[in-house]
Amino acid sequence: MVNGYSGFIPPAIHYIRNMFMGFPSWASMDILKVLGVDYVILHKNMWREKKAEKVIQNIEENFTEDLELEKEFLYSFKKPNVFSEILGNDLIFKVVSIKQEKKPEEKSTYRQVPSELWKLSSNRRADLLSHLKDNDMRTRWTSGRIKTTGDYLLVEFKEPLAVDKVSLFQGRFTLDYALRIRVDVSSDGKKWRSHHRLFSPGEFVTNLVYSPLDLVQNVYLPGEEIKFLKIVQVGNDKTFWWSVVELKIYQKKGQS
């Protein structure tokens, strides 16, 4: 089981559970494919009837290239038991990957943009923004409240710059990551373009599984020249804040 655990609850479990609250979604499909999941079983009787219908309809309309109906179970138990009310009406979907998922490029292909070429602002705790540039993994910027959709970090470059990657390092604040990340870019600070799929939940889950004490959330940009870059936290959390220890910006080698 992808979300299984014993006496220890790994950090990845919290993130996976949160992402699948909105199943089916692009984020949940990204996670399934990166983790190598083969099948998803939907127990219809465990869902409210209308909710199950909406999920199935969403799959049929938007995710047929990702989930293929393999089998439908309609069976009953010979004797009533604790499971007979919730099992017996199940759908099994095969996770399909039509094309090979693109792997993130190696770190050696990037060079860091000096921090003196850009400045930061935010709608939360501006007094802590200097910690994002101090190269000290013991300090952090934080929103100072539980994760709230719309909280952001805004980068303004001195001159228009082609940006290829932004990394948000979490340090020891393992559960203070952004749930989802939207990226807004602008050349003048007035007209903005929003990107919703520049951050890979699947890549981040892999990081949570294999390197939970060295977490980083990477955003991969198309390399266009921009003057303003806004990193927006999307999703709400009842427990944990949004925090970032260090923020680093990169260009591909050869870019000017």
Residue pairs with C-beta under 8 A, 6 or more apart in sequence:
2 16
2 35
2 37
3 13
3 16
3 17
3 20
5 13
10 208
10 209
10 212
11 174
11 175
11 208
11 212
12 205
12 208
12 209
12 212
14 175
15 177
15 179
15 201
15 204
15 205
15 208
16 31
16 205
18 179
18 235
18 237
19 25
19 27
19 28
19 31
19 179
19 201
20 28
20 31
22 28
23 55
24 55
24 58
24 59
24 62
24 63
24 66
24 67
26 197
27 180
27 201
28 201
29 63
29 66
29 67
29 95
30 200
30 201
30 202
31 201
31 202
31 205
32 40
32 66
32 95
32 202
33 66
33 95
33 97
33 101
33 202
34 101
34 200
34 202
34 203
34 205
34 206
35 202
35 205
35 206
37 95
38 94
38 95
39 70
39 92
39 93
39 94
39 95
40 67
40 92
40 93
40 95
41 90
41 91
41 92
41 93
42 52
42 55
42 56
42 90
42 91
42 92
42 93
43 86
43 87
43 89
43 90
44 52
44 89
44 90
44 91
45 85
45 86
45 87
45 88
45 89
46 86
46 87
47 55
56 91
59 67
59 93
65 96
65 98
66 95
66 96
66 97
67 93
67 94
67 95
67 96
68 93
68 94
68 96
69 91
69 92
69 93
69 94
70 92
70 93
70 94
71 91
71 92
72 90
72 91
72 92
73 88
73 89
73 90
73 91
73 92
74 88
74 89
75 88
76 84
76 88
77 83
77 84
77 88
101 202
104 200
104 203
104 218
104 220
105 252
109 252
109 253
110 164
110 165
110 250
110 251
110 252
110 253
111 250
111 251
111 252
111 253
112 248
112 249
112 250
113 161
113 163
113 249
113 250
113 251
115 133
117 157
117 158
117 159
117 161
118 155
118 156
118 157
118 158
118 161
118 249
119 155
119 156
119 158
120 129
120 132
120 133
120 153
120 154
120 155
120 156
120 247
121 129
121 153
121 154
121 156
122 129
122 141
122 151
122 152
122 153
122 154
123 150
123 151
123 152
124 142
124 143
124 144
124 145
124 151
125 141
125 142
125 143
125 144
128 140
128 141
128 142
129 141
129 153
131 139
131 140
131 141
131 245
132 141
132 153
132 244
132 245
132 246
132 247
133 246
133 247
134 246
135 246
137 169
137 171
137 172
137 245
137 246
138 171
138 172
139 245
140 171
140 173
140 176
140 243
140 244
140 245
141 153
141 243
141 244
141 245
141 247
142 173
142 176
142 241
142 242
142 243
142 244
143 151
143 233
143 241
143 242
143 243
144 241
145 151
145 241
146 236
146 237
146 238
146 239
146 240
146 241
147 178
147 179
147 233
147 235
147 236
147 237
147 240
147 241
147 242
148 233
148 236
148 242
149 233
149 234
149 235
149 236
150 232
150 233
151 232
151 233
151 242
152 184
152 230
152 231
152 232
152 233
153 230
153 231
153 244
153 247
154 228
154 229
154 230
154 231
155 166
155 228
155 229
155 230
155 231
155 247
155 249
156 189
156 227
156 228
157 226
157 227
157 228
157 229
159 227
160 187
160 225
160 226
160 227
161 225
161 226
161 227
161 251
162 223
162 224
162 225
162 226
162 251
162 255
162 256
163 221
163 223
163 226
163 229
163 249
163 250
163 251
164 220
164 221
164 222
164 223
164 250
164 251
164 252
164 255
165 218
165 219
165 220
165 221
165 249
165 250
165 251
166 183
166 218
166 219
166 221
166 229
166 231
166 247
166 248
166 249
166 250
167 216
167 217
167 218
167 219
167 246
167 247
167 248
167 249
167 250
168 177
168 178
168 216
168 217
168 218
168 219
168 231
168 244
168 246
168 247
169 215
169 216
169 244
169 245
169 246
169 247
169 248
170 176
170 177
170 215
170 216
170 217
170 243
170 244
170 245
171 215
171 245
171 246
172 213
172 245
173 243
173 245
174 212
174 213
174 215
175 239
175 240
176 240
176 241
176 242
176 243
176 244
177 204
177 215
177 217
177 242
178 199
178 217
178 231
178 233
178 234
178 235
178 242
179 233
179 234
179 235
179 236
179 237
180 199
180 201
180 233
180 234
180 235
181 198
181 199
181 217
181 219
181 231
181 232
181 233
181 234
182 194
182 195
182 196
182 232
182 234
183 194
183 195
183 196
183 198
183 199
183 219
183 221
183 229
183 230
183 231
183 232
184 192
184 193
184 194
184 195
184 228
184 229
184 230
184 232
185 192
185 193
185 195
185 221
185 224
185 226
185 228
185 229
185 230
186 192
186 193
186 226
186 227
186 228
186 230
187 225
187 226
187 227
187 228
188 227
188 228
189 227
189 228
192 228
192 230
195 221
198 219
198 220
198 221
199 217
199 218
199 219
199 220
200 218
200 220
203 218
204 217
204 218
207 214
207 215
207 216
207 217
208 215
219 231
221 229
223 251
223 252
223 255
229 249
233 242
